[in-house]
Amino acid sequence: MPNTFSRRPWLLFGAIFLVIMLLLLILRGWLKSLQVDYAVLMAGNTILFIATLISFQLYRKSMQNSNVQYILRMVYGGIFSKLAICVLAALTYILVARNAVDKIALFGCFGLYFIYTFMEVKVLMQISREQKNA
């Protein structure tokens, strides 16, 4: 049971990543007609997926320890790492693209951030509930 349980969140995040990528590929023509750079959305999805995996691992580590200071360090580390990765990626894109920044794609990435964060919090709440009931 522990091995299946430990893989379930990773599979969920992977499924979300793949569904979003497939949707972006399917809607590529429509996005182009709206003048939205789907490559920015695809790169943003990939970066958010990686950032979510990193922050989720830190949150998961914190749940396995009873030391309050350790828990706080891991939670803040998860929040900061995800934020830092996203800000660094956005700044890199803005500096590279200069005047050709696609604001709609950036807002789309912001929406993806909310999707990943919502699912991450939902999974963490489920794990927390299951640990309290065990």
C-alpha positions as CSV (number, residue, x, y, z in Angstrom):
1,M,0.0,0.0,0.0
2,P,2.7,2.6,0.8
3,N,4.3,2.2,-2.6
4,T,1.0,2.7,-4.5
5,F,0.1,5.6,-2.2
6,S,3.5,7.3,-2.8
7,R,3.1,7.1,-6.6
8,R,-0.4,8.3,-6.9
9,P,0.4,12.1,-6.5
10,W,3.2,11.9,-9.0
11,L,1.0,10.1,-11.5
12,L,-1.7,12.8,-11.0
13,F,0.7,15.6,-11.6
14,G,2.1,13.8,-14.7
15,A,-1.5,13.3,-16.0
16,I,-2.3,17.0,-15.5
17,F,0.9,17.9,-17.4
18,L,0.1,15.5,-20.3
19,V,-3.5,16.7,-20.5
20,I,-2.5,20.3,-20.6
21,M,0.2,19.6,-23.2
22,L,-2.3,17.7,-25.4
23,L,-4.8,20.5,-25.1
24,L,-2.2,23.0,-26.1
25,L,-1.2,20.9,-29.1
26,I,-4.9,20.4,-30.2
27,L,-5.7,24.1,-29.7
28,R,-2.5,25.3,-31.4
29,G,-4.2,26.6,-34.5
30,W,-6.9,28.4,-32.4
31,L,-4.2,29.9,-30.2
32,K,-2.3,31.1,-33.3
33,S,-5.5,32.7,-34.6
34,L,-5.8,34.6,-31.3
35,Q,-2.1,35.6,-31.7
36,V,-1.1,33.6,-28.5
37,D,2.3,32.0,-28.6
38,Y,1.5,28.4,-27.6
39,A,5.2,27.7,-27.3
40,V,5.3,30.0,-24.3
41,L,2.4,28.2,-22.8
42,M,4.1,24.8,-23.4
43,A,7.3,26.0,-21.9
44,G,5.4,27.5,-18.9
45,N,3.5,24.2,-18.4
46,T,6.8,22.3,-18.4
47,I,8.4,24.7,-15.9
48,L,5.4,24.7,-13.7
49,F,5.3,20.9,-13.7
50,I,8.9,20.7,-12.6
51,A,8.4,23.5,-10.0
52,T,5.4,21.6,-8.6
53,L,7.3,18.4,-8.3
54,I,10.1,20.1,-6.4
55,S,7.8,22.0,-4.0
56,F,5.6,18.9,-3.6
57,Q,8.7,16.8,-2.6
58,L,9.6,19.4,0.0
59,Y,6.0,19.5,1.4
60,R,6.0,15.7,1.4
61,K,9.2,15.6,3.4
62,S,7.8,18.0,5.9
63,M,4.8,15.7,6.6
64,Q,7.2,12.8,7.6
65,N,8.7,14.8,10.4
66,S,7.2,15.9,13.7
67,N,9.6,18.8,14.4
68,V,7.7,22.0,13.9
69,Q,10.7,24.0,12.8
70,Y,11.6,21.4,10.2
71,I,8.0,21.4,8.9
72,L,8.1,25.2,8.6
73,R,11.4,25.2,6.8
74,M,10.2,22.7,4.3
75,V,6.9,24.4,3.7
76,Y,8.5,27.8,3.2
77,G,11.2,26.2,1.1
78,G,8.5,24.7,-1.1
79,I,6.7,28.0,-1.5
80,F,9.9,29.9,-2.1
81,S,11.3,27.3,-4.6
82,K,8.2,27.3,-6.7
83,L,7.9,31.1,-6.6
84,A,11.6,31.6,-7.5
85,I,11.5,29.1,-10.4
86,C,8.4,30.8,-11.8
87,V,9.8,34.4,-11.4
88,L,13.1,33.4,-12.9
89,A,11.4,31.8,-15.9
90,A,9.1,34.8,-16.4
91,L,12.0,37.3,-16.1
92,T,14.1,35.3,-18.5
93,Y,11.3,35.2,-21.0
94,I,10.7,39.0,-20.6
95,L,14.4,39.8,-21.0
96,V,14.8,37.5,-24.0
97,A,11.6,38.6,-25.8
98,R,11.9,42.3,-25.0
99,N,9.2,44.0,-27.0
100,A,7.7,40.8,-28.3
101,V,6.4,39.6,-24.9
102,D,3.1,37.8,-25.3
103,K,1.1,39.1,-22.3
104,I,-1.8,36.7,-23.0
105,A,0.5,33.7,-22.8
106,L,2.0,35.0,-19.6
107,F,-1.5,35.3,-18.1
108,G,-2.2,31.8,-19.4
109,C,0.9,30.6,-17.5
110,F,-0.5,32.3,-14.5
111,G,-3.7,30.3,-14.9
112,L,-1.7,27.1,-15.2
113,Y,0.1,28.1,-11.9
114,F,-3.3,28.2,-10.2
115,I,-4.2,24.8,-11.7
116,Y,-1.0,23.1,-10.4
117,T,-1.2,24.9,-7.0
118,F,-4.8,23.9,-6.5
119,M,-4.1,20.3,-7.3
120,E,-1.0,20.3,-5.1
121,V,-2.9,21.7,-2.1
122,K,-5.7,19.2,-2.8
123,V,-3.3,16.2,-2.8
124,L,-1.5,17.5,0.3
125,M,-4.8,17.9,2.2
126,Q,-5.8,14.3,1.2
127,I,-2.4,13.0,2.4
128,S,-2.7,14.9,5.6
129,R,-6.2,13.5,6.3
130,E,-5.1,10.0,5.6
131,Q,-2.1,10.3,7.9
132,K,-4.4,11.6,10.7
133,N,-6.8,8.6,10.2
134,A,-4.0,6.0,10.1
